[in-house]
Amino acid sequence: MGPLAAPGPRGVKAHARLTACFEGGRTVLRELRSMAPLTLLPKRGAGVAAIVHLVNSATSPLGGDELKLTIHVGPGASLRLSGVAATIALPGLHGEESVTEVDVVVEDGGSLEYLPEPTVVTARARHRAVFTAALAADAYLHTREVLVLGRAGERPGSLVTTQHVTRGEVPVLRQTLEIGDSTLDSSLAHLAGRRVLATDLVVGGPSVPEASGEWWSRTSLAAGGTLTTSLAPDAVTALRVFGAP
């Protein structure tokens, strides 16, 4: 078990770390540091690639919490980090904002699949999510973000989510989405009243053609890679576009 998180003046501050290196013909975990409520559980005997499950407490993040996850994939290493349960963003007692940060570095020839479970933004919550990735020119990244606007029958709180990805110091993706304005969220130019927004980013994989369908699209990025976006009434329908279970 990792150390306990440090309670800040308004919430919990936690920083979990994960470092994967390629040694002896396989990927080994040189650093695996959990900090409640972020728990990292490695899967034994995973083969050439390392597999780790991310478990997040059902009561976090609360308003005022600051949670950070640092992922470092060394040269030639291959890591799959997947979530086990949804992240539930809950309101603080005094309307404080909660923050989650994911900071990724993938070195030459490294590969990372970061596939967390959905984030549910509950009523009155104020949440900010930041994903930053610095990739070597020949690195591979596959990551997914699934946002659920409120639990069944409730209006969501507010959310600001930012993704900033570079590859060989060249910007690949930089986008920010703000959710929480009911008028804007219901417009056709924004979320069209859909409850789930899912994005799937692949950088460094095989080339795939652009495509689109009912409430989804796959777009090629100028600096390489593809971004697929899906709007749906529920997470299962949104993920079906990506071929996810």
N, C-alpha and C positions, 0 to 999 in steps of 0.2 A: 504494500500500500504506500502511496506517496504521502508527502507532508500535507498538513492541513493548510487551507488557504488563510491568508491574513485578512481579518475583518477590517475594512476601512471605516472612515467616519460615517459613511452612508451605505456601505454594502461590503461584499466580499471581493477581494482581489486575489486572483489565482493565475499562475503561469505554468502550463504543462509543456514539456519539451520531448522531442523525438528525433533521434539521429540514426540514419541507416547508412551502412558502409558495405562495400563489396569486398569480401575476403574469403580466400580458400574456395572459390568457385560458387559462392552463394552470398546472399545479403544477410548481414548480421546487424543487430540493434545495439549500437554502441552507447546510446543514451535513451532511456525510457523513464521519464520523470513525470509521474502523475501529481496532480494537486487538486484536491476536492474543490469543486464538484466535477472536475475533468479527470476521468480515469482511463488510462491506456492499458489494454489487455492484449498481449501478443498471442498469436496462435502458434502452437508448437508444431514442428515438422511441416512447415508450409512449403518447402522446396527451395528453388533458386531465389524466388521473391520472398520478401517478408510480408506477413499479413498482421495487421493490428486492428483491434476494434476500439472505438471511442465510445465510452459510456458517460452520459451527462445526467446529472441528477434531475429528477422530474420537477424539482422546485427551483430550478435555476434556468436562465438568469432572472433574478429579481431586480426591480429598479434600484439603481445604485451599484450593482455588481459590475466588475471589470474583469473579464475572462480573456486569457490569451493562450494561443497554442502555436508553438514554433516547431516547424518541420524542416529538417535538413537531410537531403538525399545526396550522398556522396557520388563520386564518379563511378559509373557502371552499376550502381545499386538500383534495386527495383523494390518499391514499397506500395502496398495497398492499404489504405487507412479508411475504414468504413464505420459508419455510425450504427448503433444498436437500437436507439430509441429517439423519438422526436425531441427537439429542443423546444421548451415551452417558455416564451418570454412573458413574464408576469409583471404587473405594476408594482411600484414601490409605494410605501406609505405616504410619501409626500410628493409623488409625481416625478421621482428621479429617473434619469435615463440609465438603461443598462447597455453595456458595450461588450461585444465579442470581437476579438481580432485573431486572424489566422495569418501567420507569416511563414512563407514557403521559400526555400532555396533548393533548386535541383541542379547539380553540377553536370559536367560533361558525360553524356551517355546515360545519365540517370533517368529513372522513370518513376512517376508518382501518379497513383489513382487516389484521389481524395473525394470520397462519396459519403458525406454526412446524411443523416436522416432529415426530414423536413423541419423547418422552424415555424412554430405556430405563434402568431402575434395575438395575444389575448386582449380583451377589452381594457382600455385605459393604460395599457403598457406603452412605454416609450423605449424603443430598442434601436441600436445602431450596430451594424455588422460590417466589418472591414476584412476583405481578403486581398492579400498582397503576395505576388509570386515573382521571383527572379529566376529565370531559367537560362541555362547555358544554350548555346546556339543549336546543339543537337540533342537537347533534353526532350522528354515527353511528359506531358501533363494532361490528365483527364480529371475534371472536377465538375461537380453538379451542385446547384442550389435550388431548393424547393421551398417556397414561401407559402404558408397557409394563413389566410387573412381571417383570423378569429376561429374560435371553436364553433361547433354546430349551433346555429341560432343566435350568435352574438356578433356585434360589430367589432372590427379589429381596432387596436390602438394604432400608434404611429410607428413607422419603420423607415430607416434610411440604410440602404445597403450599397456598398461600394466594392468594386472589383478593379484591381490594377495589376496587370500582368505584363512583364517584359521578357523578351527572349534575345539573348546576346546583346542586352542593353537597348534593344529596339522595342518600343511600345507595341504590344499586341492587342490589348484590350484595356480600356479605361472607361468605366461607366458607373453612374450613380442613379439609384432609383429611390424615390420617396413615395411612401404609401401612408395613407391616413386621412386624406381629404376625400370625404364621401362623394362630393360632386365630381372631382377629378377621377377617382377610382372607377366610377360608373360610366365614364365617357368612352366612346369607341376608340379614341386616340390614346387611351391609357390602358386600363384593365378591363373595360367593358363589363364591369360588374362581376367578372369571374372571381372565384374565391381562392384559386391556386395559380401561382406563377412559378414555372420551373425553367431553369436555364442549364444547358449542358455545354461545357467548353472542352474542346480537344485541341491541343497544340503539339505538333510533332508527329502526328499519326499519318496514316495513308490519306491521300486526297480523296474527298468524296464530293459529289456534285451538290450544288445548291438545290433546295427543294422546299415546298410549302404545301400545306393542307389546311383543313378547317381549324383555325385558331392555333396554328403552329408554323414555324419557318426555320430553315437551316441556312445560315449565311456564311460565306467565306470571308475571312478577315484579311485585310490588306497585307499584314505582316506574316501571314501563315496561320493555319488553324481554322476551325469552324465553331460557330456559336449557334446552338439550336435553342429556340424559345418556344414555350408552350403555355397556353392559357386554358384552364379547365375548371369545372365546378368542384373537382375533387382530385386528390393526389394520385390515385390509381390511374385515372384517365390522363392526367398530365404526364405521368412517367411512361405511359404506353408508347408515346411517340419515340422515346429513347430506347425502346426494347427492354426496359427494365421490368422486373417482376412486380 
